[in-house]
């Protein structure tokens, strides 16, 4: 069974949603984030696109 581009894009969306929900508290959380980022990157390669760049939101206190 082959994966269609539309299906891969849906999987990318699901992985990105999961990444946005994870709060890293320990090493296990960090490992989960790393695995999901790798998964996302591989899915992007399947559709021939580059991953979106994570940019901090305007007014983000971490940027100050």
Secondary structure, 3 states (H helix, E strand, C coil): CCCCHHHHHHHHHHHHHHHHHCCCCCHHHHHHHHHHHHHHHHHHHHHCCCCCCCCCCCCCHHHC
